[in-house]
């Protein structure tokens, strides 16, 4: 889509609350079901995203910082599979 298309759509939905002659008695937007739904829905989305960020950070702390206390590097050294290049001598 065109740049700024999402912002234009949100602006247009917000304009649904305007009356034909400049809004409410003081010229501001009136509250419509669409504007109230956008306000509540936007806040719910932000709260869910913040909860997701907090969850990811706590899992990272547990796996990386807490479990590293108990990890012992015993075992075989990783040796990746080597694939020869055509024309290369062994």
C-alpha positions, 0 to 999 in steps of 0.5 A: 500500500501507499506510505502512511496508509495505516495512519490515514485509515486510523485518522478516518475512523477517528473522524467518524465521531465528528458531526458535520458542523465541527464536532461537539458543542466545544468543537471537539470530537464526540465519543462514538462506539467506534472511537471507544472500541479503538481506545479499548482495543489499542490498550488491550493490544499494548498490554498483551505486547508488554506482557509478551516482552516481559515473558520473553525476558524472564525466560531468557534470564532463567535459561541463560543466567540461572541454568549456566550455574549448573552447566558443566562443559564435559563431553566431546568437542563438536567437530562439524562435518567437512565437505571437500572442495572439488580439486582439493587434495587430501 
